[in-house]
Amino acid sequence: MSSSIPRIRLHVKNGEILVARDGLQICFYMPHPHEALSAGVQRTLDAYRDFIGRNSLGSYLDHEGEWQTLDAKAWELTFRELHDGAGARIHLTEAAQMDDRFGFHYIGKPLGHPDGFYGPEEVSALAVSLPTEFLETHGPGRVRELALDMAKSLPFSSGHAGLAFLGEPLVSSVLSEVEKLALRHPAMDVLSLDGRSRGIGTRVIGPAWMNFMGPPVLAELGGATALRARLHSPDTSVEELGPDRAVVTLGPWPEAGDTEHGQTLPAYRELARVLESWLYQEHPGPPQPHEHDLVRVRRRLERRFLD
């Protein structure tokens, strides 16, 4: 199954800079203030570092938006931000920020803070990335293990794990190519963590390999048992993760799909139809005349399992 995952490398500046590549992402969305999340995020960061190797992360994004070396002093600053403030923005990646194979990204917001200005649909969010090569070397069971371990530490309302475009897939220089590839391979996510954290609320993202559901969506669906009864694809499983959370897994391997070769992923489309009323769409409704290219791209991608 892994052989069906496309190899994607999108470069700019005559091939000098890698902008986007294929990989995997595990994401969780949490409608809670950072102060209620910091301990769980710390456990998640520790688990991720143990999983990929303690020295795999070597750079961090400073408050001026510049990448710096993640040395012992920088780790101290990272932990201080994670535990001492009302909010936190933590972005960690490899020492050479040119391949975007491994990354830890967390946006913790002081939701409900009297000095904060946040809309009703804003959430805190966390995402980690892995290269496709990790999946092929170690198998999907290891990736699933990491995703489930992360889920234990985070009070998520929703989350997902599966194939994605790593790097900066929404930059204008590669946007049209990413749109074409994402529509061809519909199970590859095009993530803007910051953008989603501003509007997803308690809704869910369109189907991925693993789909984490919590309150209130799971309850509104009737719980894990009722959800399981509505999904008939033979490789789909629904696993309870406590009284109000569950994960729906679509097959033993994450798939990309390939509409040019008839790989339309019926199990993913089935789940999309079941979840349609709860799906997050940044730009719902029909296309508008003269809308910005980025809006048009997002609209098409968000409905790629429904149209």
N, C-alpha and C positions, 0 to 999 in steps of 0.2 A: 504493500500500500504506500510506503514512503516514497517509492519511485515516482508516484504521481505528483509529488510536490514540486512546483516549478522552481527553477533557479532564477532568481531575480537579482540583478545588480544594476542599479541606475546611477550613472556618474554625471558629473558636470565638469567644466573647465578641462575639456579634452581628455576626460578619463582620470583626472588627477584626484577628484574628490568623490567619494561614494556617498550618495544622498539617501538611497533606500535599498533595502535588500529583504529577502525572505527570511522569516524566522517565526518564533512563537511568542505570544504574550499572555500573561495571566493578569487579569484586572479585577478590582473590586471597587464598588461604589457604596459609600457609607454616609447616611444622612445624620451624622453626629459631629459635634465639635471636636477639634483636634485634641483637646485636653482629655477627652474620654477615650481617645484612640492611641495615645502615644505608647503605652505599654504593649499593646497588641502589635503596633507597627514595629517596635523594637524587636519583638519575638519573630516577626515576619522577616525583618532584615537579617537577623541572626540565622534563621533557617535558610534563607536564600544564599547567604555567604557560605554556609556549610555545604550547601548543595552544589554550588558552582566552583568552590575553592576559595579559601579565605583571601587569597591575593588576586583574585580575578578582577576586582574593582580597583581602579587606580586613579580616577579623576572625579572631581566634583564641580558643580556649577556654583560660582560664588554669587553674591548679591548684586554684582555689577553685570552679570550675564556672561562671565568669562570662565572658561574651564581652567581648573588649577589641579596641581598634583595632590592626590589623596594620601598624604602622609599621616604620621601619628597625630600631629597637631590638628590636621584637618578632620580626622576622625573625632577628636575631642570636640571641635566646633560643631560637627554634625550631631553628635549625641546631645550636646548642650541645646542646640536648636530644637531637637526632637522633644526634649523633656522640660525645658525651662520657659517656653513661650506659649502664648495663647494660640499661635498658629505656626506652621512650618511648611517650607518648600524645600524638598531634598531631591536632588538629581545626581545620581552616581552612575558612572560608566567605566569602561576599560581605560587603561592608561593611554592608549592611542585611540582617540575618539573618531577613528576613521572607518571602523567596521560596524559598530553598533550591535555587536553580538549579545553582550550582557549589559543590562541596565536595571537600575532600581529607581523608581520615580514615585514620589509621594507629595500630594498636595493636601495639607491639613488646614482646615479653615476654622477660625473662631466663630462658628455659627452660633447665633444667639447672643454674642458679645455686644454690650451696649454701644461700643464704638465701631462695630462692624456694619457694613452695608452689603447684605447678601440677599438675593432673591429667594423666594420660597422653594425653588427647584434646585438650589445649589447644594452640593454635597462635598465631602472630602473623598479623595480617590487615591488609589495605589495601583501601580503596574510594574511588573518585572518582565524581562525579556530573556530569551534563550535562542541560540542559533539553531537552525534546522539540523545542522550536523549533530547536535547533541541528541536530538530525537532519533536520528538514524543510528547513532552509536549505542545509545543506552535503551532505546525503546520507549513506547508511549507510557508504559507503567511508571517509569521514574518521573515523567512530567506530571502525570496524574497524581502521583504521591505528593509532589511539591504543592500542587494546586489545592489538594485536600488539606495539607498541613497548614497552608496559609489561611484557608477558610476557617479553621478552628480558632484562629487568633483575632479575627476581624468580624465585627458586628455588621455585616454587609446587608444591604437590601437587594443587591443584585451583583453579578459578576460573570466573568466568562474566561475561558482559556482556549486557545486555538491558534491557527496560523494567522500571520499578520505581516504587514509591511513595516519593517523596523527602520529607524532613522528619522528622516524628515520628509515623508511622502507627500505632504501637502504644499511644499514649496512650489512656486510658480514654474520653475525650470523643468520640473518633471510631472507636473499635475496632470497633463493630458495623457501621458503614458501610464501613470498610476491608475487613472480612471479606466482606461482601456483594459489594463491587466486585471483590475479588481472586478470589473463586470464579467470578464472572461473566467476568473477564478473567484466565484462569489463568496467562498468561505474564508477568504483572506481579509482580515479587518484592516481598515485604514483609520488609525486611532489618533485623535487629538485629545489627550487626557485633560488638558486645561479646559478645552471647549466643552467636553462632555460633563465635566464636573460643575459647570455653570448652569446646566439645564436638565440633566437626566432625572433628578428627583428620585422617586422610588420606582421609576419605570425600568424596563430591561432593554438590552441591546439585542439586535437581530441575531439569529442562531449562530453559535460557534460549536466547536467540538464538545466542550463542557460548558454548561449553562447553569450558573448558581442563582437560585431564587430564594428570597426571604420575604419578610413582611413589607408591604401588605399584599403583594401580588400573589404569592403562593396561597394565602388564605382565600383571596378572591377567586382563585382558580379551583377552590375546593380542597386544597391540600394535596400532598404527594400522591395519595391513592387515586383521587379523582383525576389528577393530571396524567398519571400512568394509564388510566383507562382510555384516555383520548389519544394516545400515541400508539400507533400500530406497526411502525417500522420494526422489523425483527431485531436489528442491532441497537435499538434505542433502549437505554436503561434509565430508571428514575430511582435515585438513592436518597433516603431521608438523612438529613444531617441535624437531627434534633427535632423538637416539636414544631418549629416554624420555618425550617429551612430545608432545601433539597438541592440536588444537582442532577441535571439531565445530561447524559452523555450520549452522543450520537456516533456510535460505532467504536471499534477498538483502536483506531488510528485517527488523528486529525486529518481531514481531507481539505483540499483546495477547491475541487471541482474544476471542470473545464467545459464551458458551454460550447466551444468549438468542436468538441469531441463527444457531445451528448452526455457529459457528466453533470447533470443538473441537480444532484444531491436531493433526492425526494424526501429523505428523513429530515433534512434541514428545512425544506419547504413546508413539510407537515407541521413542524414545531412553530414556524413563523405564522402559519395560519391560526394555530391554537392561541398564540400569544399576541395576535395582531392588535387587540384593543389595549394592550399594555406596552407595546413597543415604543421606545424613545425615537422620535424623529425631530431632529433639530429644525428642519424646515418642512413641516407637513403640508399636504395639499398639492394641487397640480402646479406644474412649472409656471413661472410668471415671465412675461415679456421683459427682455433687457435685464434679467437678473444677473448678478455677478457669477463668473465661472465657478468660483468655489461653492456658492450656494447650489448651483445646478448640479455639481459633482456630488455634494453631500446628499441632495435629495434623491438622486438616482441610486447611490450606493445604499442608502437606508432602506430602499424598497426593492432591492435586487432579488429577494426571495419571495416577494409578493406579486410583482408585476409579471 
